[in-house]
Amino acid sequence: MNKVFMTGYYQGVVETAPATLSAAKVTQLAVAMTILHLRHANTNITSIHDFLVTDLHVDKRLVNKYINLNADQLETAQAEVLALAFKK
């Protein structure tokens, strides 16, 4: 994966996230979705981590929270964040 594509994917998640989510929750969603997407593309974990932290300047603690989760756990994290968007 090239950095332009990876950045575009992350930014696309940010731009299409529900407006009712806080900036912090949007970032959580984008990190979880980007990690899952890049894993499906067989990008190694170190490259994903370095890209998010070094290139996109995402908080290292947030990236570390999600980087070692499996696909099911990442999907659950995404669903939990999205559920907040529709909660009244």
N, C-alpha and C positions, 0 to 999 in steps of 0.2 A: 504494500500500500504506500502510495506517496503522501506526503504531508498535506498537499493541497486537497486531495480527496478526503483525508481524515479530518482536516479542519472544516471542510464543507459539510461533512456528515454531522459533526458536533454542532456547528452553527445552525444547521437545519433543524436539529432537535430543539435548540434554544429558541429559534424563531417560531416554531410551530407548537410549542408547549402551551397548555391552557393559560390564559391571562390571569386566572384566579390563583395561580401558584406564585409563591414568593420567589425572589431571585435565588435564594439558597436552595429551594426545592427544585427549581428549574435546573440548577447546576447539578444537583444530585441525579436527576433524571437523565441529563445529558451524559454524565460520567458513566452511569450504569449502562445506558444504551450504547454508548461508544465502545465501552469495553466488550460488551457482548457481541456487537457487530464486528469488531476487529478480531475477536477470537474466532468467530465463524469464518473469517477471511484468513485464518491461520497466521495471524500476526503474533509474534512472541510477546510474552507478558512484559519483559523488560522494555521492549520498544513501545508498547502501549503506555506503560507507566511514564517513561521518559517523554513521550509525546505530550501527554496530558499535563505533566508537571513543568517541563522545560519549555515546550513550545506554546502551550495554551495558558500556562500559569495558573492552573487549577490547584487549589490547596492540596498539599501533599497528604495530609491526614484523610481528606475525603477520598482521594484516589486509593490510598492504602486500605480504606474501609471496604472498597468494592473489588479491588484487583484480584484477590484470590478466591472470590466466590465462584461457584459453578453456574452453569446456565440457568438452572431452575431458581437458584437464589437471586441471580441478577434479575430474572423476570419477575420474581416476587417483589423485589425492591422497587422495580419500575411500577408495578401494579399498585403498591402501597402509596407511592407518590402521586400517581394519577388519581387514585381514589380520593385523595385530599382535595383535588381540584373540583370534584363534583359533590363534595360534602357540604351540607348547609348547616 
